[in-house]
Amino acid sequence: MAAETDWLSQEIPLALEYNGISHATVLATPADLEDLALGFSLTEGIIRSAADVYDIEILESDRGNIAQLRIAGACLAQLKHRRRALAGRTGCGLCGLEALDDVARPLPPVACPRQLIDPQAILRAMRAMRQRQPIYQQTGTTHAAAWASFSGDIVLVREDVGRHNALDKLIGALLPRRNSHDPTNGFAIISSRASFEMVQKAASVGIAALAAVSAPTHYAVTLAQELGVLLIGFTRDEDFTAYTHPQHLQCAS
């Protein structure tokens, strides 16, 4: 048997510092790190909006990268109050939480999508996302999160070895600091299962519809129902299952 070259995805530590204070370290694919830092900061409740971030600088070192963020004083004070020692691991969104109250943050319900979503658009977007994952095509090891228009056209895709990181990267890219996409004017798709953390991250920026390749958890369905998120699982070539708020689909009666 002839030897062949294989491509492996990279996974490096990314330390996040806020106004010089070290807060968390995640393991991530070293691409779109500013998006990751911004999305993580928002979905973890460290900042309230992109306007709370005055500057982001990514520094490289022999042991990994450092994201240095300069944030508003009110956010820093809140961060110190609810300080967490979060040691990130691939695929883990809860490592290092100090209290049960940190698991599910109180969030307002999301606004309804601006129009009913065509089920075929969701299927079309999921198929198209695979063609927009160059790291996955080389290595087979990364997850992806994408933002699609109501017509099913892919607008943005972000990849990472961690599914939470991929969604945080997408959210960071969607924020006004980077773009001006309205969370009610499209939907998000992910190449993983839909855990409650993924629903919580989506809802934290007002994403009203989330479609996953695999199944959701019971906690994810409960949270999506409470927050008004259309949660879809088992999104495959020809069909999917809507677990919450099917009235946001065109086929809803």
C-alpha positions as CSV (number, residue, x, y, z in Angstrom):
1,M,0.0,0.0,0.0
2,A,1.4,3.4,-1.0
3,A,1.9,6.1,1.6
4,E,-0.3,9.1,1.3
5,T,-0.2,12.6,2.9
6,D,-3.0,13.4,5.2
7,W,-4.1,16.8,6.3
8,L,-4.9,17.5,10.0
9,S,-6.8,20.4,11.4
10,Q,-5.0,22.8,13.7
11,E,-6.1,23.2,17.3
12,I,-4.4,25.9,19.4
13,P,-5.1,27.6,22.7
14,L,-6.6,31.1,22.5
15,A,-6.5,33.1,25.7
16,L,-9.0,35.9,26.0
17,E,-8.0,39.0,28.0
18,Y,-10.2,41.9,28.8
19,N,-8.5,45.2,29.6
20,G,-5.4,43.2,30.6
21,I,-7.3,40.7,32.8
22,S,-7.0,37.0,31.7
23,H,-10.5,35.5,31.7
24,A,-10.7,32.3,29.6
25,T,-8.8,30.0,27.3
26,V,-10.4,28.0,24.5
27,L,-9.0,25.5,22.0
28,A,-9.8,26.7,18.5
29,T,-8.9,26.5,14.9
30,P,-6.6,29.5,14.2
31,A,-8.8,31.2,11.7
32,D,-11.2,34.2,12.2
33,L,-10.0,34.6,15.7
34,E,-11.3,38.2,16.0
35,D,-14.7,36.9,15.1
36,L,-14.4,34.2,17.8
37,A,-13.3,36.7,20.4
38,L,-16.2,39.0,19.6
39,G,-18.8,36.3,19.4
40,F,-17.6,34.6,22.6
41,S,-17.7,37.9,24.5
42,L,-21.3,38.5,23.5
43,T,-22.7,35.0,23.9
44,E,-21.1,34.6,27.3
45,G,-22.6,37.9,28.5
46,I,-19.3,39.7,28.9
47,I,-20.4,42.5,26.6
48,R,-23.9,43.8,25.8
49,S,-23.2,44.6,22.1
50,A,-20.4,45.1,19.7
51,A,-20.2,48.7,20.7
52,D,-18.8,47.7,24.1
53,V,-15.6,46.5,22.4
54,Y,-13.3,49.3,21.6
55,D,-10.4,47.3,20.2
56,I,-9.4,43.7,19.5
57,E,-5.8,42.6,19.0
58,I,-4.7,39.0,18.3
59,L,-1.1,38.3,19.5
60,E,0.8,35.1,18.5
61,S,3.1,33.3,20.9
62,D,4.9,30.0,21.0
63,R,2.3,28.5,23.2
64,G,-0.8,29.8,21.4
65,N,-2.6,33.0,20.6
66,I,-3.9,35.8,22.9
67,A,-7.0,37.9,22.1
68,Q,-6.6,41.2,23.9
69,L,-9.9,43.1,24.0
70,R,-10.5,46.6,25.4
71,I,-14.1,46.8,26.6
72,A,-16.4,49.3,28.3
73,G,-15.8,49.9,32.0
74,A,-19.3,48.8,32.9
75,C,-18.8,45.5,31.2
76,L,-15.4,45.0,32.9
77,A,-17.0,45.7,36.3
78,Q,-19.7,43.1,35.6
79,L,-17.1,40.6,34.4
80,K,-15.2,41.0,37.7
81,H,-18.4,40.5,39.6
82,R,-19.2,37.1,37.9
83,R,-15.7,36.0,37.3
84,R,-15.3,32.6,35.9
85,A,-12.3,30.4,35.6
86,L,-13.2,28.8,32.3
87,A,-10.7,26.3,30.9
88,G,-12.0,25.6,27.4
89,R,-11.9,22.2,25.8
90,T,-12.9,21.1,22.3
91,G,-16.7,20.7,22.1
92,C,-17.3,21.8,25.7
93,G,-19.3,24.9,26.4
94,L,-19.6,24.6,30.2
95,C,-16.0,23.8,31.4
96,G,-15.1,25.9,34.5
97,L,-18.6,27.2,35.4
98,E,-18.6,28.1,39.1
99,A,-22.3,28.1,39.8
100,L,-25.5,26.5,38.4
101,D,-26.9,30.0,37.8
102,D,-24.1,30.5,35.2
103,V,-25.5,27.6,33.0
104,A,-28.6,29.3,31.7
105,R,-28.5,33.0,31.5
106,P,-31.8,35.0,31.5
107,L,-32.6,36.1,28.0
108,P,-35.6,37.9,26.4
109,P,-37.6,36.0,23.8
110,V,-36.4,36.6,20.2
111,A,-38.4,38.5,17.7
112,C,-40.2,36.5,15.0
113,P,-38.5,36.0,11.7
114,R,-39.4,38.8,9.2
115,Q,-41.2,36.2,7.0
116,L,-42.2,32.6,7.0
117,I,-39.2,30.3,6.1
118,D,-39.5,28.0,3.2
119,P,-38.4,24.5,4.2
120,Q,-36.7,24.0,0.9
121,A,-34.5,27.0,1.6
122,I,-33.3,25.3,4.8
123,L,-32.5,22.1,2.9
124,R,-30.8,24.1,0.2
125,A,-28.7,26.1,2.7
126,M,-27.6,22.9,4.5
127,R,-26.4,21.3,1.2
128,A,-24.6,24.5,0.2
129,M,-22.8,24.8,3.5
130,R,-20.8,21.7,2.9
131,Q,-19.4,23.2,-0.3
132,R,-18.2,26.2,1.8
133,Q,-16.1,24.3,4.3
134,P,-12.6,24.1,3.0
135,I,-11.0,22.9,6.2
136,Y,-13.6,20.1,6.6
137,Q,-13.0,19.0,3.0
138,Q,-9.3,18.8,3.7
139,T,-9.4,17.2,7.2
140,G,-12.9,16.0,7.9
141,T,-12.6,17.2,11.5
142,T,-14.2,20.7,11.7
143,H,-17.7,21.9,12.5
144,A,-19.3,24.8,10.6
145,A,-21.9,27.4,11.4
146,A,-23.5,29.4,8.6
147,W,-25.9,32.3,8.1
148,A,-28.4,32.0,5.2
149,S,-30.9,34.3,3.6
150,F,-34.6,33.4,3.5
151,S,-34.0,32.1,-0.1
152,G,-31.4,29.6,1.3
153,D,-28.4,31.4,-0.1
154,I,-25.3,31.1,2.2
155,V,-24.1,34.6,3.4
156,L,-21.4,33.7,5.9
157,V,-19.7,30.5,7.0
158,R,-17.2,29.9,9.9
159,E,-15.4,26.7,10.7
160,D,-13.7,25.4,13.9
161,V,-12.8,22.1,15.6
162,G,-15.3,23.1,18.3
163,R,-19.0,23.5,17.4
164,H,-19.4,26.2,20.0
165,N,-16.5,28.1,18.6
166,A,-17.9,27.8,15.0
167,L,-21.1,29.4,16.1
168,D,-19.3,32.1,18.2
169,K,-17.2,32.9,15.1
170,L,-20.4,33.2,13.0
171,I,-22.0,35.4,15.6
172,G,-18.9,37.6,15.8
173,A,-18.9,38.0,12.0
174,L,-22.6,38.9,12.0
175,L,-22.3,41.7,14.5
176,P,-22.4,45.3,13.3
177,R,-18.7,45.7,14.0
178,R,-18.1,43.3,11.1
179,N,-21.4,43.4,9.1
180,S,-24.9,44.6,9.5
181,H,-27.0,41.4,9.2
182,D,-30.4,41.5,10.9
183,P,-30.9,38.2,13.0
184,T,-34.6,38.2,12.1
185,N,-33.8,38.4,8.4
186,G,-32.5,34.9,7.8
187,F,-31.5,31.8,9.7
188,A,-28.5,29.9,11.1
189,I,-27.5,26.3,10.3
190,I,-24.9,24.2,12.2
191,S,-23.1,21.0,11.3
192,S,-23.6,19.5,14.7
193,R,-26.2,18.5,17.2
194,A,-28.3,21.3,18.8
195,S,-27.4,21.5,22.5
196,F,-28.9,24.0,24.8
197,E,-25.7,26.1,24.6
198,M,-26.1,26.4,20.9
199,V,-29.7,27.6,21.3
200,Q,-28.6,30.0,24.1
201,K,-25.8,31.5,21.9
202,A,-28.2,32.0,19.0
203,A,-30.9,33.5,21.1
204,S,-28.4,35.9,22.8
205,V,-28.1,37.8,19.5
206,G,-31.7,37.4,18.4
207,I,-31.3,34.6,15.9
208,A,-34.9,33.4,15.5
209,A,-34.3,30.1,13.6
210,L,-31.6,27.5,14.1
211,A,-31.2,24.3,12.0
212,A,-28.9,21.5,13.0
213,V,-27.6,18.4,11.1
214,S,-28.2,16.2,14.2
215,A,-30.7,15.9,17.0
216,P,-31.4,18.5,19.7
217,T,-31.3,17.7,23.4
218,H,-34.3,18.0,25.6
219,Y,-32.9,21.0,27.3
220,A,-32.3,22.7,23.9
221,V,-35.9,22.1,22.9
222,T,-37.2,23.5,26.2
223,L,-35.0,26.6,25.9
224,A,-35.9,27.2,22.3
225,Q,-39.6,26.9,23.1
226,E,-39.3,29.4,25.9
227,L,-37.2,31.9,23.8
228,G,-39.3,31.7,20.6
229,V,-36.6,30.1,18.5
230,L,-37.6,27.8,15.6
231,L,-35.3,24.8,16.4
232,I,-34.8,22.2,13.6
233,G,-32.9,18.9,13.8
234,F,-32.0,16.0,11.6
235,T,-31.6,18.4,8.6
236,R,-30.6,16.1,5.8
237,D,-31.0,16.0,2.0
238,E,-34.7,15.8,1.8
239,D,-36.3,16.6,5.1
240,F,-35.9,17.7,8.7
241,T,-37.8,17.8,12.0
242,A,-39.1,21.0,13.5
243,Y,-39.1,20.7,17.3
244,T,-40.3,24.2,18.3
245,H,-42.3,27.0,16.8
246,P,-43.2,25.4,13.4
247,Q,-45.6,28.3,12.8
248,H,-42.5,30.1,11.4
249,L,-42.4,27.7,8.5
250,Q,-44.3,28.3,5.3
251,C,-45.8,24.8,5.6
252,A,-47.3,25.5,9.0
253,S,-51.1,25.5,9.1
